Amino acid sequence: MRTLMTFFVCVLVCSFTQAQPCKKVKVGMTTIEVLKLVGNPTEVDTLGYNINADGSQIQLMIWQYGDVGKDGNQRVEFSGGKVSNIIADGKKYDELIKAFQHGDIPKDEIGERISRMNNDACK
């Protein structure tokens, strides 16, 4: 009985510490703030660097939360150590971008569709 109770307490604690990034993370937060709010990512992808006009470099990273390629996978994108974008469903986002690249979604609609997808996926 004690083992069962310990298990449920651990599950409860984990559910509060591993919150959905789309509900808590805001643009402009640092990596440390994100770690404190939603915990360690499932996967970290470093995309490289952007080079500014003055020659300085800004590192680009994506933190994945959940199973990559499955519904509900959430992403936090960083530019220069600060959140630049939060994606509530990585799989649906990828599908939208592919449809846009194939010409199935007009350029003037892609922003609205991404916004709607994020709103629907983060409830």
PERAPE-V484123 format. One record per residue. N is the residue number from 1. RES is the residue in three letters. PSI is psi in whole degrees, 0 to 359 (NA if undefined). OMEGA is omega as a letter, one per 40 degrees, with the letter a starting at -180 (999 if undefined). D_CENTER is the distance of its C-alpha to the mean C-alpha in Angstrom with 2 decimals. Layout:
n:N res:RES psi:PSI omega:OMEGA d_center:D_CENTER
n:N res:RES psi:PSI omega:OMEGA d_center:D_CENTER
This chain:
n:1 res:MET psi:319 omega:a d_center:37.89
n:2 res:ARG psi:320 omega:i d_center:36.58
n:3 res:THR psi:319 omega:i d_center:34.19
n:4 res:LEU psi:317 omega:i d_center:32.87
n:5 res:MET psi:320 omega:i d_center:32.40
n:6 res:THR psi:319 omega:i d_center:30.59
n:7 res:PHE psi:312 omega:a d_center:28.19
n:8 res:PHE psi:323 omega:i d_center:27.36
n:9 res:VAL psi:317 omega:i d_center:26.90
n:10 res:CYS psi:317 omega:i d_center:24.44
n:11 res:VAL psi:318 omega:i d_center:22.41
n:12 res:LEU psi:315 omega:i d_center:22.50
n:13 res:VAL psi:315 omega:i d_center:21.47
n:14 res:CYS psi:324 omega:a d_center:18.50
n:15 res:SER psi:331 omega:i d_center:17.33
n:16 res:PHE psi:328 omega:a d_center:17.46
n:17 res:THR psi:334 omega:i d_center:15.92
n:18 res:GLN psi:65 omega:a d_center:12.88
n:19 res:ALA psi:165 omega:i d_center:11.69
n:20 res:GLN psi:126 omega:i d_center:8.84
n:21 res:PRO psi:323 omega:a d_center:6.26
n:22 res:CYS psi:341 omega:a d_center:6.95
n:23 res:LYS psi:339 omega:a d_center:10.49
n:24 res:LYS psi:326 omega:a d_center:10.89
n:25 res:VAL psi:140 omega:i d_center:8.83
n:26 res:LYS psi:151 omega:i d_center:10.63
n:27 res:VAL psi:136 omega:i d_center:11.04
n:28 res:GLY psi:346 omega:i d_center:13.50
n:29 res:MET psi:153 omega:i d_center:12.72
n:30 res:THR psi:168 omega:i d_center:13.59
n:31 res:THR psi:322 omega:i d_center:12.19
n:32 res:ILE psi:316 omega:i d_center:14.92
n:33 res:GLU psi:319 omega:i d_center:14.01
n:34 res:VAL psi:316 omega:i d_center:10.44
n:35 res:LEU psi:319 omega:i d_center:12.28
n:36 res:LYS psi:323 omega:a d_center:14.89
n:37 res:LEU psi:314 omega:a d_center:12.89
n:38 res:VAL psi:2 omega:i d_center:10.63
n:39 res:GLY psi:188 omega:a d_center:12.24
n:40 res:ASN psi:143 omega:i d_center:11.80
n:41 res:PRO psi:160 omega:i d_center:9.03
n:42 res:THR psi:323 omega:a d_center:10.56
n:43 res:GLU psi:145 omega:i d_center:10.52
n:44 res:VAL psi:127 omega:i d_center:10.49
n:45 res:ASP psi:123 omega:i d_center:11.37
n:46 res:THR psi:120 omega:a d_center:13.58
n:47 res:LEU psi:348 omega:a d_center:14.43
n:48 res:GLY psi:211 omega:a d_center:17.49
n:49 res:TYR psi:146 omega:i d_center:18.82
n:50 res:ASN psi:140 omega:i d_center:19.76
n:51 res:ILE psi:122 omega:i d_center:23.36
n:52 res:ASN psi:168 omega:i d_center:24.54
n:53 res:ALA psi:329 omega:a d_center:28.06
n:54 res:ASP psi:2 omega:i d_center:29.35
n:55 res:GLY psi:352 omega:i d_center:28.30
n:56 res:SER psi:154 omega:a d_center:25.56
n:57 res:GLN psi:144 omega:i d_center:22.39
n:58 res:ILE psi:120 omega:a d_center:18.74
n:59 res:GLN psi:138 omega:i d_center:16.41
n:60 res:LEU psi:127 omega:i d_center:13.25
n:61 res:MET psi:154 omega:i d_center:10.49
n:62 res:ILE psi:127 omega:i d_center:7.15
n:63 res:TRP psi:126 omega:i d_center:6.02
n:64 res:GLN psi:135 omega:i d_center:5.65
n:65 res:TYR psi:119 omega:a d_center:6.46
n:66 res:GLY psi:182 omega:a d_center:9.39
n:67 res:ASP psi:118 omega:a d_center:11.70
n:68 res:VAL psi:133 omega:i d_center:10.72
n:69 res:GLY psi:359 omega:i d_center:12.60
n:70 res:LYS psi:157 omega:i d_center:13.13
n:71 res:ASP psi:140 omega:i d_center:12.61
n:72 res:GLY psi:354 omega:i d_center:10.00
n:73 res:ASN psi:125 omega:a d_center:7.57
n:74 res:GLN psi:148 omega:a d_center:4.04
n:75 res:ARG psi:143 omega:i d_center:1.64
n:76 res:VAL psi:120 omega:a d_center:2.94
n:77 res:GLU psi:135 omega:a d_center:6.17
n:78 res:PHE psi:143 omega:i d_center:9.43
n:79 res:SER psi:115 omega:a d_center:12.92
n:80 res:GLY psi:31 omega:i d_center:15.82
n:81 res:GLY psi:5 omega:i d_center:14.17
n:82 res:LYS psi:148 omega:a d_center:12.66
n:83 res:VAL psi:128 omega:i d_center:9.41
n:84 res:SER psi:340 omega:a d_center:10.11
n:85 res:ASN psi:147 omega:i d_center:7.44
n:86 res:ILE psi:128 omega:a d_center:4.71
n:87 res:ILE psi:119 omega:a d_center:4.68
n:88 res:ALA psi:335 omega:i d_center:6.24
n:89 res:ASP psi:100 omega:a d_center:7.81
n:90 res:GLY psi:322 omega:a d_center:7.42
n:91 res:LYS psi:313 omega:i d_center:11.14
n:92 res:LYS psi:324 omega:i d_center:12.38
n:93 res:TYR psi:313 omega:i d_center:10.73
n:94 res:ASP psi:320 omega:i d_center:12.51
n:95 res:GLU psi:320 omega:i d_center:15.56
n:96 res:LEU psi:316 omega:a d_center:15.74
n:97 res:ILE psi:319 omega:i d_center:15.63
n:98 res:LYS psi:318 omega:i d_center:18.28
n:99 res:ALA psi:320 omega:i d_center:20.35
n:100 res:PHE psi:315 omega:a d_center:20.31
n:101 res:GLN psi:329 omega:i d_center:21.39
n:102 res:HIS psi:357 omega:i d_center:24.13
n:103 res:GLY psi:9 omega:a d_center:25.37
n:104 res:ASP psi:340 omega:i d_center:24.71
n:105 res:ILE psi:125 omega:i d_center:22.79
n:106 res:PRO psi:152 omega:a d_center:24.52
n:107 res:LYS psi:322 omega:a d_center:22.99
n:108 res:ASP psi:353 omega:i d_center:23.73
n:109 res:GLU psi:342 omega:a d_center:21.74
n:110 res:ILE psi:319 omega:i d_center:18.40
n:111 res:GLY psi:315 omega:i d_center:16.94
n:112 res:GLU psi:320 omega:i d_center:18.22
n:113 res:ARG psi:320 omega:i d_center:17.00
n:114 res:ILE psi:317 omega:i d_center:13.34
n:115 res:SER psi:316 omega:i d_center:13.81
n:116 res:ARG psi:318 omega:i d_center:15.65
n:117 res:MET psi:316 omega:i d_center:13.18
n:118 res:ASN psi:317 omega:i d_center:10.45
n:119 res:ASN psi:317 omega:a d_center:13.38
n:120 res:ASP psi:322 omega:a d_center:14.72
n:121 res:ALA psi:341 omega:a d_center:11.76
n:122 res:CYS psi:68 omega:i d_center:11.06
n:123 res:LYS psi:NA omega:999 d_center:14.63
